[in-house]
Amino acid sequence: MDQLNNITLWDVKDVFNKVKNVVMNYTEMEAKVREATNNEPWGASSTLMQEIAQGTYNYAHFNEIMPTIYKRFTEKEARQWRQIYKALQLLEYLVKHGSERVVDDARAHMGTIKVLRNFSYFDEKGKDQGINVRNRAKELADLLNDNEKVRQERKKAKANRSKFTGVSSDAIGYGGFSGSFNGGSSRYGGFGNDSYSYCEYR
């Protein structure tokens, strides 16, 4: 009985996600990306981020990791903004820590990243949660447009990589959330610019 009492909601979700990974036939790397970009209000662990970054040096894994990230951008509803935010965060981390192919591949998807600079979502309390996605998308787009900055960030990441081992995700700028995020049911949200329009109402 005590064991049952110790089962948390997180434990239930963890089991559900593992079963879903098996049913959906996700590869190990796809499952890792999905875990790093889940809808929980906390960031992915630095260890998980590093494992995914290391995976980008393997050709087969690279082709599993990158499409899974882009799907987070295009297949999620506005109310799932955390998953979009985390996907941007993960992509930025991979640009700095992953294979150089990540940089080229991310630049090839710059159009999608730029669309996210206009992302809009207000929760049921009227709070602008979309600003998190907009700011992260802008930072990533600016980084990808600056070759020298990319080189500097990759050089810095390589030099300091050992320092991040075992550091909690909320202690590093691109390994976790720096603040708490309050979710809520969707009221309205989506993207909006001259070339792309998507809105959601509840």
C-alpha positions in Angstrom: 0.0 0.0 0.0 2.9 2.3 0.9 4.4 1.6 -2.5 1.2 2.7 -4.2 1.1 5.9 -2.2 4.6 6.7 -3.4 3.6 6.5 -7.0 3.5 10.1 -8.4 1.8 11.6 -11.4 5.3 11.9 -12.9 5.8 8.1 -12.5 2.5 7.5 -14.3 3.4 9.8 -17.1 6.9 8.3 -17.4 5.4 4.8 -17.8 2.8 6.1 -20.3 5.5 7.8 -22.4 7.7 4.6 -22.4 4.8 2.5 -23.6 3.9 5.1 -26.2 7.5 5.0 -27.5 7.2 1.3 -28.0 3.8 1.4 -29.6 4.8 4.2 -31.9 8.1 2.4 -32.7 10.2 5.5 -31.9 13.9 5.0 -32.0 16.1 5.6 -29.0 17.1 9.0 -30.3 13.6 10.0 -31.3 12.4 9.1 -27.8 15.2 11.2 -26.2 14.2 14.2 -28.3 10.6 13.8 -27.3 11.6 13.6 -23.7 13.8 16.7 -23.9 10.9 18.6 -25.6 8.0 17.4 -23.5 5.2 19.6 -22.0 6.5 19.6 -18.4 7.2 23.0 -16.8 10.9 22.1 -16.2 13.8 21.8 -18.6 15.6 18.7 -19.9 18.6 17.6 -17.9 22.0 18.6 -19.1 22.9 14.8 -19.4 20.0 14.2 -21.8 20.9 17.3 -23.9 24.5 16.1 -24.1 23.4 12.6 -25.2 21.3 14.1 -28.0 24.2 16.4 -29.0 26.5 13.4 -29.2 24.0 11.6 -31.3 24.2 14.3 -34.0 27.8 13.0 -34.8 26.2 9.7 -36.0 24.7 9.9 -39.5 21.7 7.7 -38.7 21.0 9.3 -35.4 21.3 12.8 -36.9 18.5 11.9 -39.4 16.3 10.9 -36.5 17.1 13.8 -34.2 16.6 16.8 -36.5 13.2 15.8 -38.1 11.8 15.1 -34.7 12.8 18.6 -33.6 11.2 20.2 -36.6 8.0 18.2 -36.1 7.7 19.9 -32.7 7.6 23.3 -34.5 5.0 22.3 -37.0 2.7 19.7 -35.4 2.0 21.3 -32.1 -1.0 23.5 -31.2 -0.3 26.9 -29.7 -1.4 25.8 -26.2 1.6 23.3 -26.4 4.0 26.3 -26.5 6.3 24.7 -24.0 7.2 21.9 -26.4 7.9 24.4 -29.2 10.0 26.4 -26.8 11.9 23.4 -25.7 12.5 22.3 -29.3 14.0 25.8 -30.0 16.1 25.5 -26.9 17.3 22.0 -27.9 18.1 23.1 -31.4 20.2 26.1 -30.0 22.0 23.7 -27.8 22.8 21.4 -30.7 24.0 24.3 -32.8 26.6 25.0 -30.0 27.4 21.5 -28.9 26.4 19.1 -31.7 27.8 18.2 -35.1 28.6 21.1 -37.6 25.9 19.5 -39.8 23.3 20.8 -37.3 24.2 24.4 -38.2 23.7 23.8 -41.9 20.5 21.9 -41.3 19.1 24.5 -39.0 19.9 27.2 -41.5 18.0 25.2 -44.2 15.0 25.4 -41.9 15.4 29.1 -41.1 12.0 29.9 -42.6 10.2 27.8 -40.0 12.3 29.4 -37.2 11.5 32.9 -38.5 7.8 32.1 -38.4 8.1 31.3 -34.7 9.3 34.9 -34.1 5.6 35.8 -34.6 4.2 33.0 -32.4 1.3 34.1 -30.2 -0.4 32.4 -27.3 -2.3 33.8 -24.3 -3.3 31.5 -21.5 -6.7 31.4 -19.8 -5.5 34.2 -17.5 -4.6 36.4 -20.4 -0.8 36.0 -19.8 1.3 36.2 -22.9 3.1 32.9 -22.9 4.0 33.2 -26.6 6.7 35.7 -25.7 8.9 32.8 -24.6 8.8 31.2 -28.0 9.2 34.5 -29.9 12.3 35.5 -27.9 13.9 32.1 -28.2 13.2 32.0 -32.0 14.7 35.5 -32.5 17.8 34.6 -30.5 18.3 31.4 -32.5 17.7 33.1 -35.9 20.2 35.9 -34.9 22.8 33.3 -33.9 22.4 31.3 -37.2 22.7 34.5 -39.2 26.1 35.3 -37.6 28.9 33.0 -38.7 31.4 34.4 -36.3 29.1 34.1 -33.3 28.4 30.5 -34.2 32.1 29.8 -34.3 32.7 31.6 -31.0 29.8 29.7 -29.3 31.0 26.4 -30.6 34.5 27.1 -29.5 33.3 28.2 -26.0 31.1 25.1 -25.7 33.9 22.8 -26.6 36.2 24.4 -24.0 33.7 24.4 -21.3 31.9 21.2 -22.0 33.3 19.4 -19.0 32.1 22.2 -16.7 28.5 21.4 -17.6 28.7 17.7 -16.6 26.3 17.1 -13.7 25.1 20.7 -13.7 21.3 21.0 -13.2 19.3 22.1 -16.2 18.1 25.3 -14.6 21.7 26.5 -13.9 22.7 26.9 -17.6 21.0 29.2 -20.0 20.4 26.7 -22.8 20.0 23.5 -20.8 16.8 24.3 -19.0 14.2 26.9 -18.1 15.4 29.9 -16.2 11.9 30.5 -14.7 8.7 28.8 -14.1 5.9 28.7 -16.6 2.2 28.6 -15.9 0.2 26.6 -18.4 -3.5 26.7 -18.9 -6.2 25.8 -21.4 -6.0 27.5 -24.7 -7.9 30.7 -25.2 -6.4 31.9 -28.4 -3.0 31.7 -30.0 -0.9 30.8 -32.9 1.3 32.3 -35.5 0.8 35.4 -37.5 2.9 37.1 -40.2 2.6 38.1 -43.8 3.3 34.7 -45.2 1.8 32.3 -42.6 -1.2 32.4 -40.4 -2.5 30.0 -37.8 -4.8 30.8 -34.9 -6.5 28.7 -32.2 -9.5 29.6 -30.2 -11.1 28.0 -27.2 
